Amino acid sequence: MREKRYAKGDTMPHVVFDKQIDLESFSREFKETILKKPFLIKLLNVYTDKEKRTALIPAVVVDNMHQQFLIEISTRKDKTTIRLFPGTDPEKTDGVKMSLGLTAKIILEMNHSFKIARTNIVEFLFRDAQNQVTK
């Protein structure tokens, strides 16, 4: 199955987990996160829909440009997906992809049993000294 191509020639960066996240709990526990190196990344808040199946995180990234966009977390019965919200469509820079990796790290820290099932941004996931994705 081929990934959808976007106008700028990029595939949609994403991370898929093997379990359904409790978005109500996630939004309650979420804390504003700021990363200063190698890029400035700010993850500011979490907004969920009334069914608690989709959440949006406003993000700011400053790398070779300044961008504001939304990160979407959607959850279904047996998976959770992190991706860029299509309505904001930022340039897919390394800083933007790293913001998705940072979001994945936050989810893994809150949900120790989660595993990454698929991703196309493996080089932007946070890793420890043993080259394992950090929790």
N, C-alpha and C positions, 0 to 999 in steps of 0.2 A: 504494500500500500504506500503510495507516494504522499509526502507531506504537501499541504497546500503551500503554494508560493505566494508571497506578498509583493506588492507593487515595487518595493525597493529591491527585490530579488532575494530577500532573506526568508528563511523558514521561520515560523513562529517559535521562539525559544520557549521551552517548557520543562517542567519536572512533574512526573506522575508517581504518586505513592500507592502502595498496595492496599491501603485501608481507607475507610471513610473517617474524615476528621470531624470532631464535634466543634463546629464553628462558633457556637455560643460560648463554649468554654475557651476556645482560642481567642475570641475577641475580648473576653473578660480578663485573660491573663496577659495579653499582648502589651508590651511596653515600647514606647517610641525608641527606635534604634538609629544610632548615627555611627557610620564608619567613615574614618577620615583618610585612610590610605588603603590601597593605592589610588582610590578615587573617593570623592565625597559622595556618600550615599545616605539618604535620610528616608527611613520608613516611619511615617508619622502617626498613623492611626489605623483602625479597622472598622469598616462599615459592612454590616451584613443585611441581607434581604430578610423579609419577615419569616420566610420558611427556613432560614438558616442553612441554605444550600449553596449560596454564593456570597463571597466577601470581596471587598475592594480595599486595597491598601494604597493611599496616596504616597507617591515616591518622588524624591528629587535626586537627580544624579548630576554631578559635575565631573566630567572627564575631559575630553577634547571639546565638549560643548555643554551647555546647561539645559537639562530637560526635566520637565515635570510630566508625570504620567501615572496611570493606575495599574497595579498588579492585581490580577484576578485569581482568587482561589475558589474552585468549584468542586463540589463533592457529590458523589453518587454512592450507591449501595456498597461498592467494593473498591472505590478508588477516590483519590483526591488529586486534582491537577492545579498546578501553578502556571500561569502564563501572563502575558501582557494583555490588558484589556484592549480589545480591538478598537474601541472608540477613541483611544488616545494615540495609538500607533507611533511610538517614539522611534527614532533611529536606533537600530539594534547594535549599539556600541558595546565595548567590553564592560563599561560601567553599568549599563542597563542589564546586561546578562548577569553580571555579578550581583545586582540587586535581587534577581530571582534566586541566585544561589544563596544569598543571605536570608531570604524568606524561607527557603528550604531548610536551612540550618535552624532557624527559629522553630519551625514545625517539628523537626527531629528532636530538638531539645525538650519540647513539650510532650512529645509522643514517642517514647523510647522504643516501642514495638514496631514503629513504622519502618518500612524499607522503600528505597527508591526503585520503582519497577522499570521506568523508562525516563530518559532525558536526552536532550540534544545539546546540553550545556555542561557536560561533565567537567570540562576544564575550568568552569567557574564555580564549582561546588567547593565548599570549604573543607580542607583535609587536614588530618593530624600527621604526626611524624611517621606513622606506619602507613601513610597514604590511604587511610580510611576516611570516609565522609564523617566529619565531626558532628557530634551531638551536643 
